[in-house]
Amino acid sequence: MTDGTVVPQIRISATYMRGGTSKGVFFRLQDLPEAARRPGPARDRLLLRVIGSPDPYGKQTDGMGGATSSTSKAVILSASERPGHDVDYLFGQVAIDKAFVDWSGNCGNLSAAVGPFAIANGLVPADRIPRDGICTVRIWQANIGKTIVAHVPVTNGAVQETGDFELDGVTFPAAEVPLEFMDPAEEGEEGGAMFPTGNVVDTLDVPGLGRFDATLINAGIPTIFLNAAELGYTGTELQPAVNGDRAALARFEAIRAWGAVKMGLIREMAEASTRQHTPKIAFVAPPQDYVASSGKPVQAADVDLLVRALSMGQLHHAMMGTAAVAIGVAAAIPGTLVNLAAGGGERTSVRFGHPSGTLRVGAEAAQAGGQWTVTKALMSRSARVLMEGFVRVPGDSF
């Protein structure tokens, strides 16, 4: 500093957790510095510094981030004053190379860690927590205005984290945490109908790139589904095949931007750069054999379809939890590209192949008056505390 003064670091209570195939830094709202307890630039600057962004090297070496979209995340939780809910859950997707925190959507994977964190950190009333059994935690997802119900195993009065539930994309087994995403396709704070254009399949006419069939759906998270074959893919691709191809990534981003305009999420293409977290873009294909990133063979007979999805401009190593909800809902609606890739017809669940393996997701859908409604989507994840204590940041960083 030019005046010779030195600003020391401050420490903030935090927990570093894995939820599903993601990791993030979890905070109680009450533990944040006063200036960061409300939305705004101070909160964003604090979280950027905690995670280690923006980093022109793309490594987040000076922060808690892991240099991927799956590991550049922050969560703020507080006891809920909303009737019928235990905890308010706010998710921030932290950009790696930009000074930007995207608050436009949820993280379905980290949703699995919200219930365990809430129980362990006094956000669920003690009389609601059994000594042994399942603690049902009702979560208000504040980004999108939705309810998530987590069923958290409890042993000897504490959250059970160890177990034999295996999740492709996560190396070690842990305890299963079933999640229910309530009314995932009903209008919430994100706004918009399940199919914002009124069609289960649209045609996106992208200048310079061509015409693409697309299912545009608001369920779990706004998502654009494409046919792998129209993009020159098979649906068996792993990360290097896409993330090492700059032209392909630019094409996906252009299609994503046009789809976002068509869904009414942005007004102009240029706005897409400030809305990186949503909508997601994914491509689907009928089943076929492939080898997952771990070396594990996936047989065509073991899946209903193949799905590859991009997050924050990169092919995801497994599947975002919110996109899995979108897959489950779209699969349940006859005529969507997801449904057709899975063989068509009505279904209540689907198992899909992703780069790390397979995942099953269910959805309860019904048709009335020609309109489809979905009451909930269901899937299981796991969660685990990796480290707890304090994060430190320079006192003048926010």
Phi and psi in degrees as a GROMACS rama.xvg file:
@    title "Ramachandran Plot"
@    xaxis  label "Phi"
@    yaxis  label "Psi"
@TYPE xy
-66.8959  -29.1437  THR-2
-92.0826  3.77325  ASP-3
86.0642  -5.16619  GLY-4
-81.529  153.038  THR-5
-124.136  129.098  VAL-6
-94.9842  119.334  VAL-7
-73.8646  167.98  PRO-8
-75.7187  152.775  GLN-9
-112.151  159.443  ILE-10
-119.063  145.451  ARG-11
-132.385  129.218  ILE-12
-57.9914  131.597  SER-13
-158.005  162.092  ALA-14
-132.818  132.556  THR-15
-97.906  118.199  TYR-16
-129.624  147.509  MET-17
-94.6871  136.01  ARG-18
-132.548  118.32  GLY-19
59.0579  -128.945  GLY-20
-101.823  22.3021  THR-21
-122.764  164.296  SER-22
-132.733  150.146  LYS-23
-159.968  167.298  GLY-24
-96.6913  123.627  VAL-25
-104.896  134.952  PHE-26
-128.402  147.32  PHE-27
-83.5801  138.099  ARG-28
-54.2613  -40.4905  LEU-29
-67.1622  -17.8257  GLN-30
-90.1604  -10.9718  ASP-31
-73.5667  152.091  LEU-32
-55.6239  149.279  PRO-33
-49.46  -44.2474  GLU-34
-66.3609  -21.3221  ALA-35
-100.827  6.71303  ALA-36
-82.2741  -2.83097  ARG-37
-130.714  153.844  ARG-38
-59.8511  147.263  PRO-39
147.128  -176.864  GLY-40
-59.2873  -37.407  PRO-41
-63.9734  -43.6969  ALA-42
-61.6994  -46.6395  ARG-43
-61.8159  -44.2833  ASP-44
-63.1515  -38.2878  ARG-45
-61.924  -48.7557  LEU-46
-66.906  -37.9045  LEU-47
-58.3059  -44.06  LEU-48
-69.0267  -38.1907  ARG-49
-60.5519  -46.2216  VAL-50
-77.5361  -27.0469  ILE-51
100.05  34.9682  GLY-52
-123.865  156.948  SER-53
-78.3534  142.72  PRO-54
-123.814  105.688  ASP-55
-63.2852  -18.565  PRO-56
-81.1038  -15.1329  TYR-57
72.9709  20.4352  GLY-58
-112.387  -20.7406  LYS-59
54.5872  38.1093  GLN-60
-62.4142  -31.8667  THR-61
-97.7932  34.6302  ASP-62
-162.859  -173.962  GLY-63
-85.9577  -8.30154  MET-64
-69.4174  159.126  GLY-65
-111.118  17.2591  GLY-66
65.2818  23.2738  ALA-67
-137.078  161.326  THR-68
-62.4759  -27.5282  SER-69
-74.9009  -16.8702  SER-70
-126.13  17.4494  THR-71
-118.403  67.5114  SER-72
-138.938  151.267  LYS-73
-137.873  147.4  ALA-74
-132.192  135.24  VAL-75
-120.79  125.66  ILE-76
-123.737  147.982  LEU-77
-150.292  155.437  SER-78
-61.2918  136.042  ALA-79
-87.6726  139.614  SER-80
-98.4992  1.29658  GLU-81
-78.7261  128.347  ARG-82
-54.7139  137.262  PRO-83
78.3699  11.018  GLY-84
-129.666  150.783  HIS-85
-97.5528  -38.5199  ASP-86
-144.185  142.386  VAL-87
-96.0004  132.108  ASP-88
-121.241  117.123  TYR-89
-117.565  128.513  LEU-90
-115.226  134.344  PHE-91
-120.257  121.472  GLY-92
-90.3394  113.192  GLN-93
-92.4264  122.165  VAL-94
-64.3331  150.859  ALA-95
-86.8103  -47.1095  ILE-96
-107.492  6.30692  ASP-97
-128.587  154.29  LYS-98
-84.7145  73.7651  ALA-99
-150.648  131.007  PHE-100
-116.448  122.515  VAL-101
-94.8854  117.994  ASP-102
-104.88  16.3087  TRP-103
-82.4444  -8.51037  SER-104
-150.958  -177.969  GLY-105
-99.8383  164.082  ASN-106
-112.339  109.81  CYS-107
-67.8121  -32.9445  GLY-108
-66.1322  -50.5249  ASN-109
-67.448  -16.5869  LEU-110
-56.0669  -30.3576  SER-111
-68.8682  -22.3966  ALA-112
-91.3013  -12.7135  ALA-113
-65.362  -48.0195  VAL-114
-60.0523  -51.5009  GLY-115
-57.055  -43.1142  PRO-116
-63.2708  -43.9728  PHE-117
-61.3537  -41.1734  ALA-118
-65.1254  -45.8428  ILE-119
-72.995  -18.577  ALA-120
-116.715  25.4841  ASN-121
74.1649  19.4948  GLY-122
-95.191  -5.11707  LEU-123
-115.993  128.848  VAL-124
-53.2253  137.613  PRO-125
-58.6707  -33.9034  ALA-126
-73.5968  -5.72731  ASP-127
-93.2427  -7.77455  ARG-128
-101.969  114.264  ILE-129
-72.0054  157.581  PRO-130
-68.5628  -41.5986  ARG-131
-140.765  132.829  ASP-132
139.398  -148.582  GLY-133
-115.303  127.701  ILE-134
-100.182  119.04  CYS-135
-88.569  118.686  THR-136
-111.384  121.431  VAL-137
-96.3428  120.515  ARG-138
-112.206  131.645  ILE-139
-96.1055  113.29  TRP-140
-83.3571  100.596  GLN-141
-71.7693  -25.8845  ALA-142
-61.4855  -40.866  ASN-143
-120.118  0.261399  ILE-144
67.8922  48.9939  GLY-145
-129.479  159.617  LYS-146
-101.462  133.201  THR-147
-121.522  134.749  ILE-148
-112.208  119.571  VAL-149
-107.064  136.894  ALA-150
-111.314  100.315  HIS-151
-102.716  124.751  VAL-152
-71.1914  139.271  PRO-153
-127.767  131.495  VAL-154
-130.238  128.038  THR-155
54.8404  37.0566  ASN-156
79.0526  2.62826  GLY-157
-124.614  154.462  ALA-158
-57.7297  130.855  VAL-159
-88.5683  119.655  GLN-160
-105.878  -28.954  GLU-161
-88.1335  151.908  THR-162
174.574  -168.932  GLY-163
-113.518  15.2611  ASP-164
-77.0958  123.652  PHE-165
-104.608  136.098  GLU-166
-128.362  116.977  LEU-167
-60.2563  132.046  ASP-168
104.505  -12.3561  GLY-169
-121.424  128.317  VAL-170
-67.5737  -42.9917  THR-171
-109.047  146.541  PHE-172
-71.0549  161.722  PRO-173
-156.845  -174.177  ALA-174
-76.5802  142.027  ALA-175
-77.6564  136.064  GLU-176
-123.442  96.4552  VAL-177
-67.9553  139.901  PRO-178
-124.231  140.486  LEU-179
-117.942  121.126  GLU-180
-98.1768  105.403  PHE-181
-80.4369  138.307  MET-182
43.5785  53.73  ASP-183
-66.5763  -18.0368  PRO-184
-113.868  10.0516  ALA-185
-87.3548  156.246  GLU-186
-64.649  128.446  GLU-187
-127.465  -153.368  GLY-188
-64.4372  -26.8219  GLU-189
-66.1027  -29.4636  GLU-190
80.2899  165.045  GLY-191
94.0272  150.624  GLY-192
-80.0608  171.824  ALA-193
-55.3831  -47.9686  MET-194
-112.785  98.1109  PHE-195
-61.402  -24.3195  PRO-196
-92.5068  -8.37872  THR-197
86.8594  0.140821  GLY-198
-117.179  146.39  ASN-199
-81.3652  -20.9022  VAL-200
-138.125  131.229  VAL-201
-120.008  169.776  ASP-202
-113.554  122.467  THR-203
-95.6698  119.62  LEU-204
-100.762  99.076  ASP-205
-100.405  114.505  VAL-206
-54.4932  130.239  PRO-207
84.8293  -11.8291  GLY-208
-119.002  -30.7477  LEU-209
119.377  -165.31  GLY-210
-110.152  137.136  ARG-211
-134.543  130.264  PHE-212
-66.6285  142.301  ASP-213
-151.149  140.671  ALA-214
-101.8  118.523  THR-215
-104.971  114.212  LEU-216
-135.527  140.038  ILE-217
-103.059  99.5186  ASN-218
-160.484  115.946  ALA-219
78.57  -58.7215  GLY-220
-157.435  144.615  ILE-221
-56.344  128.796  PRO-222
-139.395  142.077  THR-223
-109.873  116.947  ILE-224
-103.129  133.336  PHE-225
-121.837  163.531  LEU-226
-86.2236  128.324  ASN-227
-56.2469  -42.7588  ALA-228
-61.1045  -35.4457  ALA-229
-68.1782  -18.8914  GLU-230
-98.5901  -2.02581  LEU-231
84.6082  18.3179  GLY-232
-112.412  166.588  TYR-233
-106.111  -14.9178  THR-234
91.1802  -1.88174  GLY-235
-100.451  3.43434  THR-236
-63.6599  145.531  GLU-237
-105.906  175.528  LEU-238
-53.4915  -47.1914  GLN-239
-58.2361  -31.704  PRO-240
-66.1795  -26.1906  ALA-241
-108.227  -47.7504  VAL-242
-70.2809  -18.2202  ASN-243
-90.1619  3.43415  GLY-244
-114.997  95.5201  ASP-245
-61.8615  -36.7232  ARG-246
-64.1166  -40.173  ALA-247
-65.0977  -42.5467  ALA-248
-63.8036  -39.5374  LEU-249
-64.7693  -38.3858  ALA-250
-65.0103  -44.1567  ARG-251
-60.1642  -41.1092  PHE-252
-67.2941  -36.975  GLU-253
-65.5791  -43.2629  ALA-254
-64.348  -41.7141  ILE-255
-59.7712  -42.7521  ARG-256
-64.8689  -44.1993  ALA-257
-64.0996  -39.6666  TRP-258
-64.2643  -38.6733  GLY-259
-61.8724  -39.3057  ALA-260
-64.4416  -45.8019  VAL-261
-64.488  -31.2948  LYS-262
-80.3341  -7.29589  MET-263
80.197  15.5994  GLY-264
-81.6281  -29.4922  LEU-265
-136.176  162.081  ILE-266
-94.7103  -32.4864  ARG-267
-133.014  152.148  GLU-268
-52.2021  -40.4667  MET-269
-61.5687  -23.9892  ALA-270
-70.175  -16.335  GLU-271
-61.9323  -30.4432  ALA-272
-67.7573  -20.9279  SER-273
-99.1686  8.75231  THR-274
-137.926  68.9602  ARG-275
-78.8675  -29.6325  GLN-276
-75.1294  -30.8372  HIS-277
-138.13  148.675  THR-278
-76.0983  161.106  PRO-279
-82.4187  160.271  LYS-280
-131.108  137.427  ILE-281
-145.871  158.22  ALA-282
-130.11  147.47  PHE-283
-124.335  156.506  VAL-284
-154.682  157.008  ALA-285
-64.2786  163.966  PRO-286
-62.6059  144.17  PRO-287
-159.022  163.391  GLN-288
-68.9394  145.18  ASP-289
-159.574  171.352  TYR-290
-110.761  123.629  VAL-291
-69.8489  168.546  ALA-292
-61.2158  -23.8533  SER-293
-81.1721  -7.46389  SER-294
95.112  -4.08598  GLY-295
-75.5549  128.676  LYS-296
-74.0013  138.136  PRO-297
-113.947  122.336  VAL-298
-91.0869  142.509  GLN-299
-56.7188  -35.0559  ALA-300
-68.272  -15.1956  ALA-301
-93.7964  -3.37282  ASP-302
-132.767  158.308  VAL-303
-90.912  -27.0242  ASP-304
-165.731  171.657  LEU-305
-112.535  140.303  LEU-306
-137.776  135.942  VAL-307
-125.896  134.407  ARG-308
-131.121  148.433  ALA-309
-106.215  143.736  LEU-310
-135.084  129.304  SER-311
52.5796  40.4089  MET-312
82.328  8.3577  GLY-313
-134.924  146.499  GLN-314
-63.732  129.055  LEU-315
-72.6792  146.336  HIS-316
-72.9602  -19.0219  HIS-317
-139.839  -106.571  ALA-318
-153.132  130.828  MET-319
-62.6892  140.665  MET-320
-62.3965  -39.8247  GLY-321
-67.9858  -36.5896  THR-322
-67.384  -32.9961  ALA-323
-62.5816  -37.6907  ALA-324
-61.5683  -45.0629  VAL-325
-60.666  -39.1042  ALA-326
-62.5635  -47.0502  ILE-327
-61.6976  -42.4279  GLY-328
-68.3434  -47.3309  VAL-329
-63.2021  -34.6347  ALA-330
-65.7178  -28.359  ALA-331
-80.8125  -10.4086  ALA-332
-104.981  111.982  ILE-333
-56.7716  136.982  PRO-334
99.2477  -15.6689  GLY-335
-70.3781  160.728  THR-336
-61.9804  -34.2846  LEU-337
-65.7824  -46.6774  VAL-338
-61.5816  -43.3606  ASN-339
-67.2352  -38.7256  LEU-340
-63.2412  -29.3019  ALA-341
-86.267  2.54815  ALA-342
107.902  -3.76761  GLY-343
80.5871  179.278  GLY-344
82.1946  179.892  GLY-345
-91.7812  142.019  GLU-346
-150.773  153.945  ARG-347
-105.043  -10.1956  THR-348
-154.571  162.359  SER-349
-148.304  143.044  VAL-350
-113.833  122.73  ARG-351
-120.299  153.17  PHE-352
-93.3428  133.897  GLY-353
-128.265  177.276  HIS-354
-57.9771  -28.4517  PRO-355
-97.02  -6.75779  SER-356
151.456  -131.02  GLY-357
-131.565  160.893  THR-358
-150.457  140.118  LEU-359
-106.641  135.98  ARG-360
-139.978  142.148  VAL-361
-117.316  160.096  GLY-362
-149.894  139.173  ALA-363
-101.215  106.197  GLU-364
-118.487  149.215  ALA-365
-146.972  151.332  ALA-366
-112.793  131.638  GLN-367
-143.424  126.444  ALA-368
62.0605  31.1743  GLY-369
80.9289  -1.51985  GLY-370
-111.555  137.843  GLN-371
-89.9648  138.065  TRP-372
-128.64  150.193  THR-373
-126.391  120.755  VAL-374
-82.242  -33.9379  THR-375
-166.992  155.885  LYS-376
-116.869  148.398  ALA-377
-131.987  138.187  LEU-378
-160.267  163.611  MET-379
-112.941  141.215  SER-380
-134.884  -176.805  ARG-381
-137.607  166.172  SER-382
-149.844  155.895  ALA-383
-158.421  139.161  ARG-384
-73.864  127.925  VAL-385
-98.116  -36.3913  LEU-386
-161.558  145.715  MET-387
-141.821  152.86  GLU-388
149.034  -108.152  GLY-389
-139.68  144.275  PHE-390
-100.862  153.957  VAL-391
-122.877  140.328  ARG-392
-140.691  152.1  VAL-393
-56.9812  136.976  PRO-394
-63.3231  -17.5663  GLY-395
-104.993  17.3637  ASP-396
-85.1688  -5.78269  SER-397
